[in-house]
């Protein structure tokens, strides 16, 4: 036997539990989905990962990529505090069945290359990856149905009444068609060919909630006009679903372009969204559009060739970007 005797037998193995979840993009249908039209959302090829290990000073949550550490210190009423991250962490611990000081004597590191607050589902990836790791640590991994319920409760901390799209995509992966209703419906959409994307992003000019409220005000003033715009987005979504299933990337790119122009007509794009779309078209994209609420945030570009020229151009413009691929799980 090699090595010094005694060391291996005295060292207890370090116990860890892990979980991961992807970010998401809206391919078609953002905003129109609020008014009953379908939307297509897909899981990104990158997201967040969580690791849990014992720590007598826990519970503590380290978020190195976001430059934050959350150490739960309940107040007199037993609650974790009023800020969203501590409350979300506490909600996840409860949902995973980790109750009491002994069960919560843990440290969680949650990291990954998913930028927050730009419409890429970072809070849902946070919730799902955290819950997967915590429930594995507790010895009772959550199945998809339980995970969806628990992730929704964590998402409520951040968004109040989330649509359900983000945490459903983060849990199930792939591409899903979403239809709003008394009970939202999700149907898996096949991806006939891997879809190479560049995702470019910049800080939002305003909040997503304000963008949605502004569109609602405009729609209420001119309902016939805006309902026709929403109808057109709904038709593009159906055409996009067919192009995605067929693996027709040129058609998908043209539909991206059309969807962006209608979103501009709806007033939800911004100067930085339009700048990133124009950069994408000049550097090899078959099509590009904003994704999510708009007012800044992220743009997706369909780039079947080398993404490097576009990534470099976005960087020179002072914004962030990464290349990824959409595919079936």
HUMOFEN-V678822 format. One record per backbone hydrogen bond with DSSP energy under -1.0 kcal/mol. NH is the residue of the N-H (numbers start at 0). CO is the residue of the C=O. E is the energy in kcal/mol with one decimal. If there is no record, write none. Layout:
# HUMOFEN-V678822
NH;CO;E, NH;CO;E
This chain:
# HUMOFEN-V678822
6;3;-1.1, 9;5;-1.6, 10;6;-1.3, 16;51;-1.7, 18;49;-1.9, 20;47;-2.2, 22;45;-2.6, 23;119;-2.0, 24;41;-2.3, 26;39;-2.4, 27;39;-1.3, 31;29;-2.1, 32;28;-2.0, 33;30;-1.1, 34;31;-1.3, 35;32;-1.5, 36;31;-1.9, 38;177;-2.0, 39;27;-2.6, 40;175;-2.5, 41;24;-2.7, 42;173;-2.5, 43;22;-2.6, 47;20;-2.6, 48;110;-3.0, 49;18;-3.6, 50;108;-2.1, 51;16;-3.0, 52;106;-2.0, 54;104;-2.4, 57;54;-2.3, 59;105;-1.6, 60;69;-3.3, 61;107;-3.6, 62;67;-3.1, 67;62;-2.0, 69;60;-3.3, 71;58;-1.6, 74;78;-2.4, 77;74;-2.1, 86;82;-1.9, 87;83;-2.8, 88;84;-2.6, 89;85;-2.5, 90;86;-2.3, 91;87;-2.2, 92;88;-2.2, 93;89;-2.2, 94;90;-2.5, 95;91;-1.9, 96;93;-1.6, 97;92;-2.6, 98;96;-1.1, 103;99;-1.6, 104;101;-1.4, 105;103;-2.3, 106;52;-2.9, 107;59;-2.8, 108;50;-2.5, 109;61;-3.0, 110;48;-2.5, 124;120;-2.4, 125;121;-2.3, 126;122;-2.4, 127;123;-2.8, 128;124;-2.3, 129;125;-2.1, 130;126;-2.5, 131;127;-2.4, 132;128;-2.1, 133;129;-2.8, 134;130;-2.5, 135;131;-1.7, 136;132;-2.2, 137;133;-2.2, 138;135;-1.0, 139;134;-2.2, 146;142;-2.9, 147;143;-2.6, 148;144;-1.8, 149;145;-2.5, 150;146;-3.0, 151;147;-1.9, 152;148;-1.6, 153;149;-1.7, 154;150;-2.9, 155;151;-1.9, 158;154;-2.8, 159;155;-2.1, 160;158;-2.4, 167;163;-1.4, 168;164;-2.5, 169;165;-2.5, 170;166;-1.4, 171;167;-2.8, 172;168;-2.7, 175;40;-3.0, 176;186;-3.2, 177;38;-3.1, 178;184;-2.0, 184;178;-2.3, 186;176;-1.9, 188;174;-2.7, 191;243;-2.3, 194;325;-2.5, 196;323;-2.7, 197;300;-2.3, 198;321;-3.0, 199;298;-2.3, 200;319;-2.7, 201;296;-1.3, 204;294;-3.2, 205;294;-1.0, 210;206;-1.8, 211;207;-2.3, 212;208;-2.2, 213;209;-2.4, 214;210;-2.0, 215;211;-2.2, 216;212;-2.0, 217;213;-2.0, 218;214;-2.8, 219;215;-2.4, 220;216;-1.4, 221;217;-1.8, 225;221;-2.2, 226;222;-2.5, 227;223;-1.6, 228;224;-1.6, 229;225;-2.6, 230;226;-2.4, 231;227;-2.2, 232;228;-2.1, 233;229;-2.4, 234;230;-2.1, 235;231;-2.3, 236;232;-2.4, 237;233;-1.9, 238;234;-2.4, 239;235;-2.9, 240;236;-2.3, 241;237;-1.8, 242;238;-2.4, 243;239;-2.6, 244;240;-2.2, 245;241;-2.0, 247;242;-2.3, 248;246;-1.3, 251;247;-2.1, 252;248;-2.6, 253;249;-2.1, 254;250;-2.1, 255;251;-2.0, 256;252;-2.1, 257;253;-2.3, 258;254;-2.7, 259;255;-2.4, 260;256;-2.0, 261;257;-1.9, 262;258;-2.2, 263;259;-2.3, 264;260;-2.0, 265;261;-1.8, 266;263;-1.4, 267;262;-2.0, 273;269;-2.6, 274;270;-2.2, 275;271;-2.3, 276;272;-2.3, 277;273;-2.5, 278;274;-2.5, 279;275;-2.1, 280;276;-2.2, 281;277;-1.8, 284;279;-2.1, 285;301;-3.2, 288;299;-2.1, 290;297;-2.2, 294;267;-1.8, 296;201;-1.3, 297;117;-1.3, 298;199;-2.8, 299;288;-2.8, 300;197;-2.3, 301;286;-2.6, 302;195;-1.7, 310;306;-2.6, 311;307;-2.8, 312;308;-2.2, 313;309;-2.7, 314;310;-2.0, 315;311;-2.5, 316;312;-1.6, 317;314;-1.6, 318;313;-2.3, 319;200;-1.9, 321;198;-1.8, 323;196;-2.7, 325;194;-2.6
